[in-house]
Amino acid sequence: YIFRNCTKEGWTDVYPPYEEACEFGEDVETESESTYYSTFKQVYTAGYATSLISLITAIFVFTVFRKFHCTRNYIHMNLFASFILRATSVFVKDGVLFADETLDHCFMSTVACKSAVAFFQFSILANYFWLLVEGMYLQTLLALTFVSQKKYFWWYILIGWGLPTSILTVWVLIR
């Protein structure tokens, strides 16, 4: 447990200090742990890079061939773009947070760190909302078979990009 007392002069210092209470000084990483984490990071970096290349190729194909221009593929392209953002945000987050191995990442509170984490959270939100839009589109196809699909497309854009932006803005302002 860590304590602070409220006195007439204000809050007291934290007792015991974080380093003692959480045993940061004794938490030395063994060589096998650091090798494991390094290998794990290399594997997921290779996976995200492969995904990024594949998604960019898919968007290129959907964009170049006019035969693929339809509401369904526009929604797919936005979903792919959200996955591209997610992969990019992982690379940005890793670049910002793990650029210096000597830093204690638990206490980083820089603007770059906060921005990288906010960008990462936005990309995750956009992923989920575009998956929601895919489901809504399929439901619309089943329920409203004879209604124009194009009139709903801007609502899908608003849900897929607008809602994550507004949620993240509220989250950033609160934090």
C-alpha positions in Angstrom: 0.0 0.0 0.0 1.0 3.6 -0.7 -0.3 6.4 1.5 -0.6 10.2 1.4 -2.1 12.3 4.1 -4.0 15.5 3.7 -2.8 18.2 6.1 -3.3 21.9 6.6 -0.1 22.5 4.5 -1.4 20.2 1.7 -0.7 16.6 0.7 2.3 14.9 2.2 4.9 13.0 0.2 4.0 9.5 -0.8 4.9 6.9 1.8 6.6 4.6 1.2 8.2 5.8 -2.1 7.1 4.1 -5.3 10.5 2.6 -5.8 10.3 0.8 -2.5 6.6 -0.1 -2.5 6.7 -1.5 -6.0 10.2 -2.9 -5.8 11.3 -1.3 -9.0 15.0 -1.5 -8.0 14.9 -5.3 -7.6 12.9 -5.9 -10.7 15.9 -6.6 -13.0 15.1 -8.3 -16.2 17.0 -11.5 -16.8 18.7 -12.1 -20.2 16.2 -14.8 -21.2 13.3 -12.4 -20.5 14.8 -9.6 -22.6 15.6 -12.1 -25.4 12.0 -13.3 -25.3 10.6 -9.8 -25.5 13.0 -8.8 -28.2 12.0 -11.9 -30.3 8.3 -11.2 -29.6 8.7 -7.6 -30.8 10.5 -8.8 -34.0 7.7 -11.3 -34.7 4.8 -8.8 -34.3 6.8 -6.1 -36.2 7.2 -8.5 -39.1 3.5 -9.4 -38.9 2.3 -5.8 -38.9 4.7 -5.0 -41.8 3.4 -7.9 -43.8 -0.2 -6.8 -43.0 0.6 -3.2 -44.0 2.0 -4.2 -47.4 -0.9 -6.5 -48.1 -3.5 -3.8 -47.1 -1.8 -1.1 -49.2 -1.8 -3.5 -52.2 -5.5 -4.3 -51.7 -6.4 -0.6 -51.5 -4.4 0.0 -54.7 -6.2 -2.8 -56.5 -9.6 -1.6 -55.4 -8.8 2.0 -56.4 -7.2 1.3 -59.8 -9.8 -1.1 -61.3 -13.1 0.7 -61.9 -14.9 -2.6 -61.8 -14.4 -2.7 -58.1 -16.0 0.7 -57.4 -19.1 0.2 -55.3 -20.3 1.0 -51.8 -19.3 -2.5 -50.5 -15.7 -2.0 -51.6 -15.6 1.6 -50.4 -16.5 0.3 -47.0 -13.8 -2.4 -47.3 -11.3 0.2 -48.3 -12.1 2.3 -45.2 -11.8 -0.8 -43.0 -8.4 -1.5 -44.7 -7.4 2.1 -44.1 -8.2 1.7 -40.4 -6.0 -1.4 -40.2 -3.2 0.5 -42.0 -3.6 3.2 -39.3 -3.4 0.6 -36.6 -0.2 -0.9 -38.0 1.3 2.5 -38.4 0.3 3.5 -34.9 2.0 0.4 -33.5 5.2 1.4 -35.3 4.9 5.0 -34.1 4.2 3.9 -30.5 7.1 1.5 -30.5 9.4 4.2 -32.0 8.4 6.7 -29.4 8.1 4.5 -26.3 11.1 2.2 -27.0 13.5 4.5 -28.7 15.7 4.7 -25.6 16.1 1.4 -23.8 17.4 3.1 -20.6 14.2 5.0 -19.9 11.6 3.7 -17.4 8.5 3.5 -19.6 6.2 3.5 -16.6 6.9 7.1 -15.8 7.1 8.6 -19.3 4.8 11.6 -19.6 6.0 13.5 -22.6 3.8 15.0 -25.3 5.2 12.6 -27.9 4.3 9.6 -25.6 0.8 10.9 -25.0 0.3 11.6 -28.7 1.5 8.2 -29.7 -0.8 6.5 -27.2 -3.8 8.6 -28.3 -3.1 7.8 -32.0 -2.9 4.1 -31.1 -6.2 4.3 -29.2 -7.8 6.1 -32.1 -6.7 3.4 -34.6 -8.1 0.7 -32.4 -11.4 2.6 -32.1 -11.6 3.2 -35.8 -11.0 -0.6 -36.4 -13.9 -1.5 -34.2 -16.2 1.1 -35.7 -15.4 0.1 -39.2 -16.1 -3.5 -38.3 -19.5 -2.2 -36.9 -20.1 -0.4 -40.2 -19.4 -3.6 -42.1 -22.0 -5.4 -40.0 -24.5 -2.5 -40.4 -24.0 -2.6 -44.2 -24.7 -6.3 -44.3 -27.8 -5.8 -42.2 -28.9 -3.0 -44.5 -28.4 -5.3 -47.5 -30.6 -8.0 -45.9 -33.3 -5.8 -44.4 -33.6 -3.1 -47.1 -33.0 -5.0 -50.3 -34.5 -2.5 -52.7 -33.2 0.7 -51.2 -30.3 2.7 -52.7 -27.0 1.8 -50.9 -25.3 5.1 -51.7 -27.5 7.2 -49.5 -26.2 5.4 -46.5 -22.6 5.6 -47.4 -22.0 9.0 -45.7 -23.6 7.8 -42.5 -21.1 4.9 -42.6 -18.3 7.4 -43.0 -19.6 9.4 -40.1 -19.9 6.3 -37.9 -16.5 4.8 -38.9 -14.3 8.0 -38.6 -16.5 10.5 -36.8 -17.5 8.5 -33.7 -13.9 7.4 -32.9 -12.7 10.9 -33.4 -15.3 12.3 -31.0 -14.7 9.6 -28.4 -11.0 10.0 -28.5 -11.3 13.8 -28.2 -13.4 13.4 -25.0 -10.8 10.9 -23.7 -7.9 13.2 -24.4 -9.6 16.2 -22.8 -10.5 14.1 -19.7 -7.0 12.7 -19.3 
